[in-house]
């Protein structure tokens, strides 16, 4: 199932201070990728070590997020990624965007 392509402008919102959403949507997106393609879990076996290295100060948060993104979502073709995003965004909008942000 391919998600419909937007016909108008697309806006990306990054909620760095938690004023728009009530949770970490990045982790929910990665989870949705794994739900869509459970075999990607095999590509994620090294991620606990990445967390330990990050916590030890060997790498920064950008490195950690990039490592997770590559392992879980890296290599998806554009249509598959659009399908995952098309399922992810409505869930986030309905359940995790703060009412004041929508208003």
OpenMM code with the backbone's topology and positions (N, CA, C; nanometers):
from openmm import Vec3, app, unit

residues = "UNK UNK UNK UNK UNK UNK UNK UNK UNK UNK UNK UNK UNK UNK UNK UNK UNK UNK UNK UNK UNK UNK UNK UNK UNK UNK UNK UNK UNK UNK UNK UNK UNK UNK UNK UNK UNK UNK UNK UNK UNK UNK UNK UNK UNK UNK UNK UNK UNK UNK UNK UNK UNK UNK UNK UNK UNK UNK UNK UNK UNK UNK UNK UNK UNK UNK UNK UNK UNK UNK UNK UNK UNK UNK UNK UNK UNK UNK UNK UNK UNK UNK UNK UNK UNK UNK UNK UNK UNK UNK UNK UNK UNK UNK UNK UNK UNK UNK UNK UNK UNK UNK UNK".split()
positions = [
    Vec3(0.0840, -0.1173, 0.0000),
    Vec3(0.0000, 0.0000, 0.0000),
    Vec3(0.0885, 0.1236, 0.0000),
    Vec3(0.0757, 0.2070, -0.0975),
    Vec3(0.1530, 0.3301, -0.1049),
    Vec3(0.0728, 0.4456, -0.0478),
    Vec3(0.1373, 0.5237, 0.0377),
    Vec3(0.0720, 0.6414, 0.0941),
    Vec3(0.0602, 0.7467, -0.0151),
    Vec3(-0.0486, 0.8248, -0.0127),
    Vec3(-0.0625, 0.9295, -0.1144),
    Vec3(0.0456, 1.0350, -0.0983),
    Vec3(0.0954, 1.0821, -0.2100),
    Vec3(0.1958, 1.1886, -0.2089),
    Vec3(0.1260, 1.3217, -0.1846),
    Vec3(0.1852, 1.4090, -0.1018),
    Vec3(0.1232, 1.5392, -0.0783),
    Vec3(0.1142, 1.6198, -0.2068),
    Vec3(0.0036, 1.6896, -0.2236),
    Vec3(-0.0139, 1.7696, -0.3451),
    Vec3(0.0313, 1.9138, -0.3251),
    Vec3(0.0413, 1.9566, -0.2008),
    Vec3(0.0821, 2.0940, -0.1718),
    Vec3(0.2148, 2.0972, -0.0989),
    Vec3(0.2445, 2.2090, -0.0385),
    Vec3(0.3702, 2.2218, 0.0360),
    Vec3(0.3751, 2.1236, 0.1531),
    Vec3(0.4939, 2.0787, 0.1845),
    Vec3(0.5162, 1.9882, 0.2960),
    Vec3(0.5945, 2.0644, 0.4029),
    Vec3(0.5530, 2.0488, 0.5262),
    Vec3(0.6193, 2.1154, 0.6377),
    Vec3(0.6697, 2.0089, 0.7337),
    Vec3(0.7941, 2.0197, 0.7736),
    Vec3(0.8503, 1.9320, 0.8754),
    Vec3(0.8638, 2.0126, 1.0039),
    Vec3(0.8155, 1.9555, 1.1146),
    Vec3(0.8222, 2.0225, 1.2434),
    Vec3(0.9110, 1.9406, 1.3351),
    Vec3(1.0097, 2.0045, 1.3923),
    Vec3(1.1000, 1.9400, 1.4860),
    Vec3(1.0728, 1.9982, 1.6237),
    Vec3(1.0245, 1.9154, 1.7137),
    Vec3(0.9841, 1.9578, 1.8473),
    Vec3(1.0982, 1.9328, 1.9446),
    Vec3(1.1952, 2.0203, 1.9455),
    Vec3(1.3149, 1.9993, 2.0257),
    Vec3(1.2920, 2.0210, 2.1748),
    Vec3(1.1906, 2.0968, 2.2115),
    Vec3(1.1696, 2.1255, 2.3538),
    Vec3(1.0426, 2.0639, 2.4105),
    Vec3(0.9722, 1.9809, 2.3345),
    Vec3(0.8556, 1.9114, 2.3858),
    Vec3(0.7298, 1.9948, 2.3960),
    Vec3(0.7218, 2.1038, 2.3232),
    Vec3(0.6017, 2.1884, 2.3306),
    Vec3(0.4923, 2.1429, 2.2343),
    Vec3(0.5266, 2.0645, 2.1346),
    Vec3(0.4276, 2.0213, 2.0353),
    Vec3(0.3736, 1.8825, 2.0673),
    Vec3(0.4597, 1.7903, 2.1022),
    Vec3(0.4175, 1.6527, 2.1279),
    Vec3(0.4396, 1.6147, 2.2739),
    Vec3(0.3710, 1.5087, 2.3142),
    Vec3(0.3804, 1.4629, 2.4530),
    Vec3(0.4730, 1.3427, 2.4696),
    Vec3(0.5503, 1.3107, 2.3651),
    Vec3(0.6398, 1.1961, 2.3711),
    Vec3(0.7503, 1.2120, 2.2661),
    Vec3(0.8423, 1.1192, 2.2689),
    Vec3(0.9504, 1.1168, 2.1706),
    Vec3(0.8984, 1.0489, 2.0435),
    Vec3(0.8686, 1.1258, 1.9423),
    Vec3(0.8123, 1.0695, 1.8195),
    Vec3(0.9179, 0.9991, 1.7345),
    Vec3(1.0441, 1.0313, 1.7558),
    Vec3(1.1525, 0.9658, 1.6818),
    Vec3(1.1535, 0.8157, 1.7137),
    Vec3(1.1473, 0.7829, 1.8419),
    Vec3(1.1472, 0.6420, 1.8809),
    Vec3(1.0216, 0.5710, 1.8318),
    Vec3(0.9089, 0.6394, 1.8330),
    Vec3(0.7859, 0.5805, 1.7808),
    Vec3(0.7971, 0.5548, 1.6303),
    Vec3(0.8635, 0.6447, 1.5583),
    Vec3(0.8855, 0.6238, 1.4153),
    Vec3(0.9728, 0.5002, 1.3923),
    Vec3(1.0798, 0.4879, 1.4683),
    Vec3(1.1667, 0.3710, 1.4536),
    Vec3(1.0902, 0.2427, 1.4861),
    Vec3(1.0055, 0.2472, 1.5882),
    Vec3(0.9231, 0.1311, 1.6216),
    Vec3(0.8311, 0.0962, 1.5051),
    Vec3(0.7703, 0.1989, 1.4448),
    Vec3(0.6823, 0.1749, 1.3308),
    Vec3(0.7581, 0.1117, 1.2141),
    Vec3(0.8817, 0.1516, 1.1947),
    Vec3(0.9641, 0.0889, 1.0904),
    Vec3(0.9847, -0.0589, 1.1202),
    Vec3(1.0096, -0.0911, 1.2467),
    Vec3(1.0290, -0.2310, 1.2849),
    Vec3(0.9000, -0.3114, 1.2749),
    Vec3(0.7875, -0.2493, 1.3054),
    Vec3(0.6587, -0.3181, 1.2906),
    Vec3(0.6343, -0.3496, 1.1433),
    Vec3(0.6678, -0.2545, 1.0576),
    Vec3(0.6486, -0.2739, 0.9137),
    Vec3(0.7417, -0.3809, 0.8585),
    Vec3(0.8626, -0.3848, 0.9090),
    Vec3(0.9635, -0.4795, 0.8599),
    Vec3(1.0388, -0.5387, 0.9795),
    Vec3(0.9788, -0.6380, 1.0489),
    Vec3(1.0401, -0.6948, 1.1699),
    Vec3(1.1810, -0.7501, 1.1493),
    Vec3(1.2127, -0.7907, 1.0276),
    Vec3(1.3468, -0.8450, 1.0024),
    Vec3(1.4558, -0.7409, 1.0265),
    Vec3(1.4179, -0.6135, 1.0291),
    Vec3(1.5150, -0.5079, 1.0577),
    Vec3(1.5715, -0.5182, 1.1992),
    Vec3(1.5051, -0.5925, 1.2851),
    Vec3(1.5564, -0.6116, 1.4213),
    Vec3(1.6949, -0.6767, 1.4179),
    Vec3(1.7188, -0.7606, 1.3191),
    Vec3(1.8506, -0.8242, 1.3074),
    Vec3(1.9601, -0.7219, 1.2791),
    Vec3(1.9233, -0.6146, 1.2103),
    Vec3(2.0205, -0.5087, 1.1811),
    Vec3(2.0429, -0.4179, 1.3025),
    Vec3(1.9713, -0.4447, 1.4107),
    Vec3(1.9729, -0.3573, 1.5278),
    Vec3(2.0439, -0.4188, 1.6476),
    Vec3(2.1027, -0.5348, 1.6290),
    Vec3(2.1636, -0.6047, 1.7419),
    Vec3(2.2773, -0.5262, 1.8063),
    Vec3(2.3409, -0.4388, 1.7310),
    Vec3(2.4527, -0.3606, 1.7854),
    Vec3(2.4079, -0.2334, 1.8576),
    Vec3(2.2805, -0.2022, 1.8544),
    Vec3(2.2344, -0.0751, 1.9100),
    Vec3(2.2515, -0.0623, 2.0611),
    Vec3(2.2356, -0.1689, 2.1403),
    Vec3(2.2651, -0.1522, 2.2839),
    Vec3(2.4099, -0.1077, 2.3091),
    Vec3(2.5032, -0.1589, 2.2313),
    Vec3(2.6420, -0.1149, 2.2445),
    Vec3(2.6555, 0.0322, 2.2071),
    Vec3(2.5836, 0.0746, 2.1042),
    Vec3(2.5870, 0.2164, 2.0655),
    Vec3(2.5375, 0.3045, 2.1796),
    Vec3(2.4342, 0.2607, 2.2494),
    Vec3(2.3822, 0.3373, 2.3639),
    Vec3(2.4877, 0.3451, 2.4739),
    Vec3(2.5550, 0.2344, 2.5016),
    Vec3(2.6603, 0.2333, 2.6043),
    Vec3(2.7727, 0.3290, 2.5658),
    Vec3(2.8152, 0.3267, 2.4411),
    Vec3(2.9219, 0.4168, 2.3957),
    Vec3(2.8785, 0.5630, 2.4077),
    Vec3(2.7546, 0.5901, 2.3734),
    Vec3(2.7015, 0.7261, 2.3864),
    Vec3(2.6989, 0.7699, 2.5331),
    Vec3(2.6464, 0.6846, 2.6199),
    Vec3(2.6378, 0.7164, 2.7629),
    Vec3(2.7767, 0.7344, 2.8240),
    Vec3(2.8757, 0.6635, 2.7711),
    Vec3(3.0129, 0.6756, 2.8208),
    Vec3(3.0810, 0.8023, 2.7705),
    Vec3(3.0147, 0.8736, 2.6794),
    Vec3(3.0707, 0.9981, 2.6288),
    Vec3(3.1569, 0.9834, 2.5054),
    Vec3(3.1596, 0.8632, 2.4489),
    Vec3(3.2433, 0.8417, 2.3308),
    Vec3(3.1835, 0.9067, 2.2062),
    Vec3(3.0526, 0.9187, 2.2021),
    Vec3(2.9845, 0.9755, 2.0852),
    Vec3(2.8699, 1.0647, 2.1307),
    Vec3(2.8336, 1.1596, 2.0456),
    Vec3(2.7268, 1.2529, 2.0808),
    Vec3(2.5901, 1.1998, 2.0402),
    Vec3(2.4867, 1.2757, 2.0747),
    Vec3(2.3490, 1.2362, 2.0493),
    Vec3(2.3197, 1.2247, 1.8998),
    Vec3(2.3790, 1.3122, 1.8199),
    Vec3(2.3582, 1.3042, 1.6741),
    Vec3(2.4089, 1.1715, 1.6201),
    Vec3(2.5247, 1.1297, 1.6643),
    Vec3(2.5799, 1.0000, 1.6222),
    Vec3(2.4855, 0.8874, 1.6609),
    Vec3(2.4337, 0.8915, 1.7846),
    Vec3(2.3459, 0.7849, 1.8315),
    Vec3(2.2176, 0.7783, 1.7487),
    Vec3(2.1561, 0.8930, 1.7248),
    Vec3(2.0321, 0.8942, 1.6461),
    Vec3(2.0577, 0.8494, 1.5024),
    Vec3(2.1685, 0.8907, 1.4460),
    Vec3(2.2038, 0.8489, 1.3101),
    Vec3(2.2263, 0.6986, 1.3040),
    Vec3(2.2938, 0.6447, 1.4038),
    Vec3(2.3200, 0.5012, 1.4098),
    Vec3(2.1888, 0.4230, 1.4157),
    Vec3(2.0957, 0.4689, 1.4988),
    Vec3(1.9651, 0.4030, 1.5077),
    Vec3(1.8889, 0.4141, 1.3762),
    Vec3(1.8882, 0.5322, 1.3178),
    Vec3(1.8146, 0.5534, 1.1936),
    Vec3(1.8688, 0.4666, 1.0805),
    Vec3(2.0000, 0.4613, 1.0666),
    Vec3(2.0598, 0.3775, 0.9613),
    Vec3(2.0271, 0.2300, 0.9808),
    Vec3(2.0366, 0.1843, 1.1063),
    Vec3(2.0136, 0.0422, 1.1342),
    Vec3(1.8686, 0.0021, 1.1083),
    Vec3(1.7762, 0.0869, 1.1466),
    Vec3(1.6346, 0.0482, 1.1421),
    Vec3(1.5660, 0.0932, 1.0133),
    Vec3(1.5930, 0.2141, 0.9684),
    Vec3(1.5208, 0.2669, 0.8518),
    Vec3(1.6082, 0.2816, 0.7284),
    Vec3(1.7357, 0.2635, 0.7435),
    Vec3(1.8262, 0.2809, 0.6307),
    Vec3(1.7993, 0.1822, 0.5187),
    Vec3(1.7990, 0.2323, 0.3954),
    Vec3(1.7837, 0.1461, 0.2800),
    Vec3(1.6408, 0.1193, 0.2359),
    Vec3(1.5424, 0.1738, 0.3074),
    Vec3(1.4051, 0.1590, 0.2590),
    Vec3(1.3909, 0.2340, 0.1272),
    Vec3(1.3188, 0.1767, 0.0343),
    Vec3(1.2933, 0.2497, -0.0895),
    Vec3(1.1926, 0.3619, -0.0588),
    Vec3(1.1888, 0.4656, -0.1423),
    Vec3(1.1030, 0.5815, -0.1136),
    Vec3(0.9547, 0.5465, -0.0941),
    Vec3(0.9010, 0.4516, -0.1703),
    Vec3(0.7599, 0.4161, -0.1561),
    Vec3(0.7320, 0.3482, -0.0222),
    Vec3(0.8227, 0.2611, 0.0200),
    Vec3(0.8062, 0.1944, 0.1495),
    Vec3(0.8143, 0.2959, 0.2621),
    Vec3(0.9113, 0.3855, 0.2531),
    Vec3(0.9259, 0.4884, 0.3557),
    Vec3(0.8026, 0.5786, 0.3591),
    Vec3(0.7515, 0.6153, 0.2427),
    Vec3(0.6302, 0.6981, 0.2371),
    Vec3(0.5122, 0.6247, 0.3002),
    Vec3(0.5032, 0.4950, 0.2811),
    Vec3(0.3968, 0.4157, 0.3407),
    Vec3(0.4081, 0.4159, 0.4930),
    Vec3(0.5283, 0.3971, 0.5443),
    Vec3(0.5496, 0.3979, 0.6894),
    Vec3(0.5144, 0.5350, 0.7470),
    Vec3(0.5623, 0.6396, 0.6839),
    Vec3(0.5329, 0.7755, 0.7298),
    Vec3(0.3831, 0.8035, 0.7208),
    Vec3(0.3198, 0.7560, 0.6139),
    Vec3(0.1770, 0.7762, 0.5968),
    Vec3(0.0934, 0.7104, 0.7055),
    Vec3(0.1440, 0.6053, 0.7650),
    Vec3(0.0756, 0.5407, 0.8771),
    Vec3(0.1154, 0.6052, 1.0099),
    Vec3(0.2376, 0.6515, 1.0176),
    Vec3(0.2931, 0.7071, 1.1419),
    Vec3(0.2329, 0.8437, 1.1755),
    Vec3(0.2291, 0.9324, 1.0797),
    Vec3(0.1874, 1.0705, 1.1056),
    Vec3(0.0445, 1.0805, 1.1583),
    Vec3(-0.0545, 1.0136, 1.0998),
    Vec3(-0.1899, 1.0253, 1.1557),
    Vec3(-0.1991, 0.9796, 1.3013),
    Vec3(-0.1255, 0.8755, 1.3366),
    Vec3(-0.1230, 0.8277, 1.4747),
    Vec3(-0.0644, 0.9354, 1.5666),
    Vec3(0.0449, 0.9951, 1.5259),
    Vec3(0.1079, 1.1005, 1.6068),
    Vec3(0.0133, 1.2189, 1.6200),
    Vec3(-0.0469, 1.2599, 1.5099),
    Vec3(-0.1381, 1.3745, 1.5129),
    Vec3(-0.2569, 1.3477, 1.6047),
    Vec3(-0.3114, 1.2267, 1.6021),
    Vec3(-0.4299, 1.1948, 1.6808),
    Vec3(-0.4008, 1.1727, 1.8284),
    Vec3(-0.2833, 1.1186, 1.8591),
    Vec3(-0.2591, 1.0759, 1.9970),
    Vec3(-0.1506, 1.1532, 2.0712),
    Vec3(-0.0623, 1.2200, 1.9991),
    Vec3(0.0551, 1.2723, 2.0688),
    Vec3(0.0830, 1.4217, 2.0497),
    Vec3(0.0049, 1.4887, 1.9676),
    Vec3(0.0238, 1.6333, 1.9528),
    Vec3(-0.0606, 1.7029, 2.0583),
    Vec3(0.0034, 1.7919, 2.1312),
    Vec3(-0.0660, 1.8636, 2.2387),
    Vec3(-0.1785, 1.9504, 2.1805),
    Vec3(-0.2883, 1.9555, 2.2510),
    Vec3(-0.4049, 2.0329, 2.2074),
    Vec3(-0.3674, 2.1792, 2.1807),
    Vec3(-0.2892, 2.2371, 2.2694),
    Vec3(-0.2498, 2.3790, 2.2521),
    Vec3(-0.1688, 2.3983, 2.1249),
    Vec3(-0.0905, 2.2986, 2.0877),
    Vec3(-0.0120, 2.3095, 1.9638),
    Vec3(-0.1043, 2.3059, 1.8424),
    Vec3(-0.2075, 2.2248, 1.8470),
    Vec3(-0.3032, 2.2187, 1.7369),
    Vec3(-0.3836, 2.3477, 1.7272),
    Vec3(-0.4204, 2.4027, 1.8430),
    Vec3(-0.4965, 2.5275, 1.8444),
    Vec3(-0.4125, 2.6411, 1.7877),
] * unit.nanometer
topology = app.Topology()
chain = topology.addChain("A")
for resn in residues:
    res = topology.addResidue(resn, chain)
    for name in ("N", "CA", "C"):
        topology.addAtom(name, app.Element.getBySymbol(name[0]), res)
